[in-house]
Amino acid sequence: MLDKRQFFINGAWVDPIQATEFDVINPATEQSIATISMGSEADANAAVSAAKDAFPAFSRTTKQERVELLESIMVAYKKRYDEMASIITQEMGAPKVLSERAQAAVGIGHLQGFIDALKEYEFRQTTPSGDIIQREAIGVCGLITPWNWPMNQMVLKIAPALASGCTMVLKPSELTPLSAMLYAEILHEAGVPAGVFNLINGEGPVVGSALSRHPDVQMMSFTGSTRGGVAVSKDAAETVKRVALELGGKSPNIIFADSDVEKAVKRGTRHVFNNTGQSCNAPTRMLVERSAYDQAKDIAAKVAEQTEVGDPAEEGRHIGPLVSALQYERVQTLIQKGIDEGATLLAGGVGKPEGRNVGYFCKPTVFGDVNNDMTIAREEIFGPVLSIIPFDSEEEAIEIANDTPYGLAAYMDTGCEERAERVADQLRAGMVRINGSDISSGSPFGGYKMSGIGREGGHFGMDDFLEIKAISRP
């Protein structure tokens, strides 16, 4: 078992001021794989102090110096790529193939997106009237990241902060801290100056709240639940700091009868099951045109039945466990809620898959005959659970798709190009993916409504870390 009880502050691993031990659990085995310390407000204050001291010098670095720093991080990351993939599999249960091809890979794709964006970014411009518009690093930033795509969210916050000239304190999820601690080593090896990046483990209501309330933190970037985002916003309000939020989703996947229905349903169902359903942008509401509805239900049920659940440490295309016992119980409760509210269980259901008595494994589940007022159509389940809803017209599909407190992503399959553009324009979502396409690493990731504030990725992601100064001259 690993001893990871120290924090990374001011360029060194240091003992916590007030130590409270916490076991990191492998969700496939339910066994402890590491011990970390849960930080206190005093630990958070020490990390903020280091970041504050480092800010004046780092904020004055040139764009070229920061480009070279990000490129150095890329080199260091690639050297430890396999180690990162392995750690993610152990701490969150992502299958080996998924960790190697996606979970760890986003650490390269997003970082390259920021390198490209920084090279082109103009920090100083002149208006037609002659005023100078200058973009400057906002200051010390508090970064709070979730457990479901640990490298994805760390890079989407750390890279733009560095590119903008900010210093920072990271609080990763206590469920997946090992990938963050490895990334701290990578950043140090790459030459990130002491105090520019700091890491504290701990609980959101303790360390996260301390960062959000701290008067020397100028910006909070949070990814996680909507409830957590509200808490960060309330804590940050007293010091009037900037808050960027990437929160939940209940994304619609509209499948029109003029599309390749079989291909679209298979792709959409597999997308929901990917990462064991633990993705904020998963297309968990499948809206199918009435004439293709029965066909879609049959196809989705077969996909679920054919989806294997297995040991994440083994090779294969199976899905792994949910991240924790708490998450497993939440998903089970919502599956039962779907049954109780009258949805038709087409595949899966409550309980663990056959032969999986140890580990937080969940059956791939599909519900049919769902209406948009049911709990399973309203709440983010964050498990391998798909709800299929029929519609009769394009207008109704748009109405159902938008009838959600969230607005992170939307998906659509249609054989009509004009319809694709027409419907995409009316969907209240930050990202619309048509006919199996995907957005690139440098494009903005984020959503409308309760799915968040701001965008991550490329130059859009840098904007939140910069202040704007207008300078006039006679």
N, C-alpha and C positions, 0 to 999 in steps of 0.2 A: 504494500500500500504506500502511496506517495505522501510525503510530508510537504504540503504546500501552504504552510501557515503564515508565510511572510507576505508583505505588500511591496509593490514597486513604487518607491518615492524618491524623487530627486536623483534618478539614475542608479539606484541601488536597491537591493532587496533588504527590507528592514522588518523587525519584529513589530507586531501591533502594540499600540499603547494599552489597549484593553482587549485581551484575547478571549474569544468565545469560539470554541471549536465546532465544526460542522462537517459531516461526512458527505462526500460526493458519491452518489450511488450509480452503478451501472444498471440501467433500466432493464436490460436483458437477463441479468442474473440476480438482481436485487441485492448485490453485494457492494460493500464500500470499496472504492478504488483509490480514494485520496482523502486527506483531512485538510481543510482550509480553516482560516480564521474569519469570523464575521466581524467586520469593522464597527467602530463606534463613531460618534460625532467628532471626537478628538482626532481619530485617524483621518477622517475626511478633512478636518481643518488643516492637518499637517500636509496633506497632499495638495490642497488648494494653495497653501502658503508657498510650496515649492513651485507650483505652476505660476503663481503671481510673480515670484522673483525671476523666473525664466522668461517671462513675457516681453519685457523691454528689449532684450537682445534679439530674441527669436523673431519678434514682429518686424524688426528692421532688416532681416535677411532679404536678399534679392530673390526675384522670381526664379532666376536660373539656379540659385543655390537650393531652392526648395524643389525644383524639378529634379536636380541631381540627388537630393535626399530621397524623394519618392522612388527614383530609379534604383537607388541603393537598397531600399526596402524590398523592391521587387526581386532583386538578386538574392537577398538573404532569405526571403520567403520561399523561393523556389528550391533552395538548398534543404529546407526543412518541410517541404510539401508533404511527403509521405508521413512524417511524424504528425503533422497537423491532421491529416485525414484519419489516422489511427486514433488520435485522441478524441476527435468528434464522434467516431463510432462508439468508443468506450463510454463517454460521458452522457451522450444524448440518445444513443441507440440507432443512429442513422446507419443503414446497411453499408457494408464496405464499398460496394460499387457506387452508391449514391455519394458517400463521403469523398471518394477519389475523383469522381467525375463532375460533381456539382458542389457539394458543401465546401470542399477546400478550393475548388476551381474558381469560385466567385471571388476569392481573395486575390486572384490574378486579374480576372476580367474587370472588376470594379476599379482596382488600383490603376490599371492601364487607362481606363476611362478618365480618371482624374489627372493622370500624367498628360494625356492629350488635351484635356480641358485647360489645365494650368498653362501649358505652352501657348495657348491661343488667348488666354484671358487678359483683358485690358483693365488694369487697376487704376488707370488715370486717363481721363478723356476730357475733351473741351467741347462745350456746348456751342451752338451757332452764335450765341450772344457773347461768348468769350469766357464764361465761367469755367472753372476747372472742377470736374467731378472726380473725386478721389475715393477709392474703396480701400478701407483699412481693416486689419484684423480686429474683431470685436473684443477680444480679451481672453480671459480664462473661461473655458467651456466645460460643463459637466455633461458626461456622456453615459447614458444608461441603455444597455443592450439586453435583448432577450435570449432565450435558450434555443429557439427552434431553428434558426439559421445563424449560428454564432459568428462565423467569419464574415458572412454577408453584411450583417449589421455593424460589426466593428469597423470594417473597411469603409463602409458608407458614412461613417462619422469621423474616424481618425484621419483618413486620407484628406478629406476637404478641410479639416481643421488645420492639418499641417500645411496643406497647399495655400491656405489663407494667411498663415503666419500666427495662428493661435496656439496657445498652450492648453492642456486639458487634464482632467481627471476622469478615468473610466471606471464605472461600476458595472461589471458584467453580471449576468444572472448567476446566482449561487448554485443553480443546477448544472451549469456548464462553465465553470471558471477556468478549467485547465487549458482550453484553447486560447482564452484571453491571456493567461499567464505565459503560455508559449509565445504568443504574439508580442508580449512585452519583451521577451528575450530577443525576438527577431528585430524589433525596433531598436533595441539597444545595440545589437550587433551591427545594424545598418548605420549607426552613427547619429541617431536622434539625440540632441543635446540633453544633458541632465535637467530634469524639471519640466521639460516640454511635454512629456507623456508620463502620467502617473496612474497607478492602478490600485483600487481598494475593493476588496470583496465585502459583501454584506447584504443586508435586507433593504428593500426599497423604503419602508417606513423609517429606517434608521439612517443609513448612509445616503440613499437616494434623496431623502427629505433634507438631510443636512446640506447636500450640494445645492438643492433647489432653493433653499432659504439663504444660502451664504451670500453676503453682500459683495464679496470679491469675485463671485462667478457671474459673468455677464450674459451667459447663454446656456440654456439646457436643451440637449437633444435627446429625446426619449423614443424608444421603440418598445411596444408591448401592448398590454390590454388598454382598452378605452378607460377603464376604471383607474389604472395606473397613470395614464396621461392626464386625467382630471386632477389627480392628487399632485402631480408635478406642477401643473398649471396653478393650482391654488397656493402651493408653497412658494412658487416663484413670483406670485403677484405682489407680495409685500415689498420686494426689492425691484420691481418693474423690470425684470430681465426678459430677454427674448426667449421664447419657447418654440421649439420645432418638435412636432409629434408625428410619428408613423404608427398608426394604431390598427384596429381590427378591420375585418371585412366579412361580407356575406355575399360573395360575388355571383352575379347571374351569368349563366351560360346559355345563350339563346340559340336554339337549333331549329332552323326553318326546314320545311319539308323539301325545298328545292336544293338542299345541300346533299353531300354524300353522308346520309344519316348514320350508317353503320360506322364509318370512319370517325365522324364527329363525336358520336356517343362513346365509342371506345376510348378515343383520346381524352375526352372530358372526364370520364370515369377514372381512368388511370391517373390523370392529373390530380384528382381529389385524393386518391390513395397514396400518391407520391409523398415521401417524407411522413408517412402514416397520418396524412391529413393535417399535419402541423405546419401549415403555411397560411399566412394572413390573406394571401391573394388567391387561395384555392377556389375553383369554380363550383362551390358546393350546392348552388341552386341551379339545376338543369331545367330550363324552360323549353319545352318541346311542342312544336305545332301539332294540333290535335290529330291530323291525319297520319302522323308518324309516331304518335305517342305510345301505342302498344308495342310497336317495334322497338322503340327506344328502351322501354322498361325491360323487355326480354334481353336486349343486348347488354345493358348495364348490369343486370342480374348475373348474366354469364361471366362478365368480366370480373365481378366480385367473387364469384365461386372459383374462378381460375386463378385469382390472386393469392399467391402463397405468402404465408407469414412465417418468418424464420429467424435464425440467429444472425444478428447484424454483423458478426465477426466472420461469417462464412461468405464465400463467393456466391453470386446468384442474383436473380431479379426480384427477390422477395421483398416485402416490407418488414420493418422492424417493430419494436415496441413503442408505446407512448413513453414520454419522458419520465414520468413519475407516478407514484401511487395516487396522488391527488388528481393528476390529469386523467388517469384511468377511471377513477370513480366519477369524475365529472362527465366523461364521455358516456359511461354506462348509464348514468342518470338521464342524460338527454336521449339516448337510444330508447330507453323505457318510456320516456315522455312522448316520443313519436308514436310508439305503439299505443299508449294510453289515449292519445288524442285522435286516434282513428286512421293514421296513415297505414298503408299496406306495406308490410315488411316483405321485400322481394328477395333479399339475401342478407346473411349475417344475423345480427341481433345482439342481445346481451350475452355476457360471459366471454371466456377466453376461447380461442381456437382449439380444436382438438389436439392434444399432445403438448400443449403449452401451459403447463401448470405453474411454472416459475417465470417471472418477468411480467411486465405490464403490457402484455400483448392483447390486441383487440381484433375482433372479427371485422373484415371489410363489409360494410353495411350499406344497403340501398333501400330507400323508401320510395314507393309510388303513391299516386293518389294524394299528393300533398297539396295543401292550399297555402297561400302566402301568409295566413294568419297563424299557422301552427308554430309552436315553439322552435321546432327543428328548422323552420324556414326563416325565423327571426334572429335566433341567437347564433353566435359563432361557436361551433362545437369543438373545433380544433382536434378532430379525430377523423378516421377514414369513414365518413358518413356522407352519403349523397342523397339529396332530396330531389325528386323529379316532379315537375309541375306542368300541367298542360296549358296551352293558350290557343285562342281561335283566330286572332288577327295580329297584324304587326303592331297596331296601336295598343292592344292588350299586353303584348309581350313587353313593350316599352314601359307600360304602366306598372306591371309586376316587377320588372327589373329595377325600376327606380323606387319602388315601395319598400324601402329599407333605411334604417338610420345610418347605414354605412355607404361608402362610395369609393372603395379602393380600386377595384378592377371590374371589368366586364368582358365577356367573351361572346363571340358570335360566329355561327357558321351559316353561310348562304351561298347559293350559286349566282346571285344577282349582285353585280358590282354597285349598281345605283342604290339598291336597298342597303347594302353594307354601309355606304357613306351616309345615307339618310338616317339610318338607325343609330350609327355611331355618334352622329351629331346630337342626338337626343338623350343619350345615356349619361346619367349624372355619376360619372366615375373618372378617376384620375388616369386610368389606363384602359384602353379598349383593344383587345386582341382579336383579329379577324382571321378566320379559317386556319387556325393553328399557328399563327405567327407569334412572335415575341418581341418585346422591346429590347433595345441594345443596352449595354452597360452604361453608356454615357447619357441615356435618356432619363427624363425625370420619373422617379418612383415615388408615389404618394397618392392621396385620395381626397375626395370631397367629404363634406359633412363630418360625421363622427369617426371617419377613418384618418383624420389627422390635419396637421397644419404644416405647410411647407413641402418641399420636394427633396429627394436624395438622388445622387448620381450626377456625374459630369459637372458642368459649370452651374447647373441649377442647384446642385448640392453645395457648391461653394458660397452661393449668395447668402445663405443663412448665417454664415460665419463671418460676414463682412459688414462693417458700418459704412455709410455713405456720407462723405463730407463735401460740401459745396464751397469753393473758394472763389471769391470775386476780387478783381483788381481794378484800380482806376485806369 
